[in-house]
Amino acid sequence: YRYSEFVKGEYTEFDYYKDYWGEKTYYDKVIAKYIPDSASRLKALQTGEIDLIFGSAMLTYDDYKQ
């Protein structure tokens, strides 16, 4: 992937790099969203707005169990 866009406090976007020498990636684009509030982060995961939460410090154990 190649860095394509950054919006401070909101997200960083990465696009597929067409000149990559290996196998084509599964996704054409990856967006890393910054959601500082843990309740909003969990809600975004539950509603499908995001696909994963990275980092063990981002979820409490009770949130994880949900």
Buried (B, 14 or more C-beta within 10 A) or exposed (E): BEEBEEEEEEEBBBBBEEEEEEEEEEEEEBBEEEBEEBEEBBEBBEEEEBEEBEEEEBBEEEBEEE
